[in-house]
Amino acid sequence: MKTFADKVLEFNEWLANVSLDLPDAVRNPFRGENQDQIKEVTKLFYQNIMQTIRKDF
């Protein structure tokens, strides 16, 4: 069974691979020059937050 974190990370991966027609003022952080760093940071965040939530409940 997938965790919430797994689902969020899958969605983020989808965002990295989809072409969205966004206004110039809106940026897709999951694409572009920093996408590898953003992917790693979000992965660590969601894994950590889910571990914290499990400890609290």
Residue frames as qw, qx, qy, qz and C-alpha x, y, z in Angstrom:
[[0.000, 0.889, 0.457, 0.000, 0.00, 0.00, 0.00],
 [0.408, 0.464, -0.020, 0.786, 1.36, 3.40, -0.95],
 [0.301, -0.537, -0.440, 0.654, 1.80, 6.00, 1.73],
 [0.159, 0.942, 0.236, -0.180, 0.72, 9.60, 1.37],
 [0.243, -0.734, 0.422, 0.473, 4.38, 10.51, 0.87],
 [0.463, 0.011, 0.776, 0.429, 4.69, 7.97, -1.96],
 [0.337, 0.722, 0.595, 0.106, 1.63, 9.44, -3.66],
 [0.012, -0.951, 0.012, 0.307, 2.92, 13.01, -3.34],
 [0.342, -0.536, 0.597, 0.490, 6.32, 12.02, -4.73],
 [0.457, 0.298, 0.767, 0.337, 4.66, 10.25, -7.66],
 [0.224, 0.895, 0.383, -0.054, 2.63, 13.37, -8.37],
 [0.175, -0.850, 0.273, 0.415, 5.77, 15.50, -8.22],
 [0.441, -0.184, 0.736, 0.479, 7.42, 13.15, -10.71],
 [0.388, 0.630, 0.648, 0.177, 4.39, 13.51, -12.98],
 [0.049, 0.963, 0.101, -0.246, 4.74, 17.30, -12.75],
 [0.341, -0.610, 0.511, 0.500, 8.38, 16.99, -13.80],
 [0.354, 0.007, 0.813, 0.463, 7.38, 15.15, -16.97],
 [0.275, 0.726, 0.630, 0.036, 4.29, 17.06, -18.05],
 [0.239, 0.150, 0.191, 0.940, 4.25, 20.18, -20.14],
 [0.030, -0.727, -0.607, 0.318, 1.93, 22.75, -18.60],
 [0.230, 0.592, 0.261, 0.727, 0.87, 25.96, -20.30],
 [0.417, -0.663, -0.427, 0.452, 1.49, 28.31, -17.38],
 [0.117, 0.983, 0.046, 0.130, 1.63, 32.11, -17.29],
 [0.533, 0.562, -0.380, 0.505, 5.13, 33.57, -17.20],
 [0.276, -0.639, 0.395, -0.600, 4.70, 34.51, -13.53],
 [0.881, -0.275, 0.274, -0.270, 4.06, 30.87, -12.56],
 [0.272, 0.587, -0.761, -0.049, 6.96, 28.47, -12.52],
 [0.964, -0.137, -0.166, -0.155, 6.92, 24.66, -12.31],
 [0.265, -0.771, 0.572, -0.088, 9.77, 23.93, -9.85],
 [0.824, -0.122, 0.553, 0.000, 9.80, 20.24, -10.81],
 [0.756, 0.530, 0.220, 0.315, 11.15, 21.10, -14.26],
 [0.184, 0.949, -0.163, 0.197, 14.23, 23.05, -15.19],
 [0.434, 0.608, -0.554, 0.366, 17.75, 23.49, -13.98],
 [0.198, -0.419, 0.678, -0.571, 17.11, 22.72, -10.29],
 [0.820, -0.129, -0.246, -0.500, 14.73, 19.79, -10.73],
 [0.725, 0.066, -0.651, 0.216, 17.15, 17.18, -9.31],
 [0.149, 0.152, -0.578, 0.788, 17.75, 19.19, -6.12],
 [0.527, -0.156, 0.095, -0.830, 14.04, 19.92, -5.71],
 [0.827, -0.048, -0.488, -0.275, 13.18, 16.26, -6.21],
 [0.570, 0.069, -0.685, 0.449, 15.69, 15.24, -3.52],
 [0.075, -0.157, 0.433, -0.885, 14.54, 17.90, -1.03],
 [0.672, -0.140, -0.070, -0.724, 10.86, 17.04, -1.44],
 [0.790, -0.004, -0.612, -0.045, 11.62, 13.32, -1.12],
 [0.381, 0.076, -0.662, 0.641, 13.50, 13.88, 2.14],
 [0.297, -0.168, 0.237, -0.910, 10.78, 16.21, 3.43],
 [0.765, -0.124, -0.226, -0.590, 7.88, 13.85, 2.80],
 [0.740, 0.000, -0.654, 0.158, 9.72, 10.81, 4.12],
 [0.233, 0.108, -0.580, 0.773, 10.67, 12.74, 7.26],
 [0.423, -0.167, 0.137, -0.880, 7.23, 14.25, 7.86],
 [0.811, -0.120, -0.420, -0.389, 5.55, 10.87, 7.48],
 [0.612, 0.010, -0.682, 0.401, 7.94, 9.31, 10.00],
 [0.012, -0.134, 0.428, -0.894, 7.22, 12.16, 12.42],
 [0.623, -0.162, -0.111, -0.758, 3.46, 11.77, 12.01],
 [0.795, -0.078, -0.593, -0.102, 3.66, 8.02, 12.60],
 [0.402, 0.064, -0.656, 0.635, 5.60, 8.59, 15.83],
 [0.217, -0.124, 0.275, -0.929, 2.96, 11.02, 17.08],
 [0.744, -0.066, -0.097, -0.658, 0.05, 8.65, 16.47]]
